[in-house]
């Protein structure tokens, strides 16, 4: 019985940690370099 309680507690804690990471996400600042840029024609 004690082992079953520990297993349930471990699964619950894992679920809580996963939910926190999912809600919180990575966030951060979007990159300032790279991505799309306007194309210019080379002089003919």
Residue, then its C-alpha position, 0 to 999 in steps of 0.5 A: x500500500x505504501x508503494x502505491x501511495x508513493x507511485x501516485x504521489x510521484x505521478x501527481x508531482x510529475x503532472x504538476x511540474x509538466x503543467x507549470x512548464x507548459x503554462x509558463x512556456x519558454x517566453x523570452x525575447x524574439x530574435x532581433x537579427x535574421x528572419x525576413x528582410x526586404x530584397x533590393x535589385x542589384x544595379x544593372 
